[in-house]
Amino acid sequence: QCHILTTPTKDYFDVLKDGYVFRIRIYYPSLLSLMKKEADGGNVSMATKFTNLEHMMVTRPLITSFLSGLQSQYRSFGPGTRLCKRWVSAHLLTNHITDEI
């Protein structure tokens, strides 16, 4: 009916709308606590998955929220950050420094 193209996978699904692709991940807080119990039990692969999922679903949104607040409080934060990122790119350091640093 809406003619929206979607591609589901095990971890997420992609939605194609008007030339843009949106990746949607479903977050269940109870899944995170179950994974933590499993990881605390000594399951190494589950510990790695738990760490990655916690980083993606908990830590990143907190950092994004903090940076958004910083941007709204200090107007020069955004342009200063872009200038620093451009400097890093000009010196070919983008492979060594991630955006999260």
C-alpha positions as CSV (number, residue, x, y, z in Angstrom):
1,Q,0.0,0.0,0.0
2,C,2.8,2.5,0.9
3,H,5.4,1.0,-1.5
4,I,8.2,1.2,1.0
5,L,11.1,-1.2,0.3
6,T,12.4,-3.0,3.4
7,T,15.2,-5.5,4.0
8,P,15.0,-7.4,7.2
9,T,17.9,-9.2,8.8
10,K,18.5,-10.9,12.1
11,D,19.8,-7.8,13.9
12,Y,18.1,-4.9,12.1
13,F,16.1,-4.0,9.1
14,D,16.7,-1.3,6.5
15,V,13.9,0.9,5.1
16,L,14.3,2.7,1.8
17,K,12.2,5.8,1.5
18,D,12.6,8.6,-1.1
19,G,16.2,7.7,-1.8
20,Y,17.2,7.5,1.8
21,V,18.0,4.3,3.8
22,F,17.1,4.1,7.4
23,R,18.6,1.3,9.6
24,I,16.3,0.4,12.4
25,R,17.4,-1.7,15.4
26,I,15.0,-2.9,18.0
27,Y,16.3,-2.5,21.6
28,Y,14.9,-4.6,24.4
29,P,16.4,-3.6,27.8
30,S,15.5,-7.0,29.2
31,L,17.6,-8.6,26.4
32,L,20.7,-6.7,27.6
33,S,20.2,-7.9,31.2
34,L,19.8,-11.5,30.0
35,M,23.0,-11.2,27.9
36,K,24.8,-9.8,31.0
37,K,23.8,-12.8,33.1
38,E,25.0,-15.1,30.3
39,A,28.3,-13.2,30.0
40,D,28.9,-13.3,33.8
41,G,28.4,-17.0,33.6
42,G,31.7,-17.3,31.6
43,N,30.4,-17.3,28.1
44,V,33.1,-15.4,26.2
45,S,31.3,-14.9,22.9
46,M,28.2,-13.6,24.8
47,A,30.4,-11.2,26.8
48,T,31.7,-9.7,23.5
49,K,28.2,-9.5,22.1
50,F,27.0,-7.9,25.3
51,T,29.8,-5.3,25.3
52,N,29.1,-4.4,21.7
53,L,25.3,-4.1,22.2
54,E,25.7,-2.1,25.4
55,H,28.0,0.3,23.6
56,M,25.7,0.7,20.6
57,M,22.4,0.9,22.5
58,V,23.3,2.6,25.8
59,T,26.7,4.4,25.6
60,R,26.4,6.0,22.1
61,P,23.0,7.6,22.8
62,L,24.3,9.0,26.1
63,I,27.3,10.5,24.3
64,T,25.1,11.9,21.5
65,S,22.8,13.5,24.1
66,F,25.7,15.0,26.0
67,L,27.3,16.4,22.8
68,S,23.9,17.8,21.7
69,G,23.6,19.6,25.0
70,L,27.1,20.9,24.7
71,Q,26.4,22.2,21.2
72,S,23.3,24.0,22.3
73,Q,25.2,25.6,25.3
74,Y,28.3,26.6,23.4
75,R,27.7,27.7,19.8
76,S,31.4,27.4,18.8
77,F,31.5,23.7,19.7
78,G,30.2,22.5,16.4
79,P,32.4,24.6,14.1
80,G,35.4,23.8,16.3
81,T,34.7,20.1,16.1
82,R,34.4,20.2,12.4
83,L,37.7,22.1,12.1
84,C,39.4,19.5,14.2
85,K,38.0,16.7,12.1
86,R,39.1,18.4,8.9
87,W,42.6,18.8,10.3
88,V,42.7,15.1,11.2
89,S,41.6,14.2,7.7
90,A,44.0,16.6,6.0
91,H,46.9,14.9,7.9
92,L,45.6,11.4,6.8
93,L,44.9,10.3,10.4
94,T,41.3,9.2,9.9
95,N,42.3,5.6,9.8
96,H,44.0,5.9,13.2
97,I,41.5,8.1,15.0
98,T,37.8,7.2,15.2
99,D,34.9,9.6,15.3
100,E,34.1,8.6,18.9
101,I,37.4,9.9,20.2
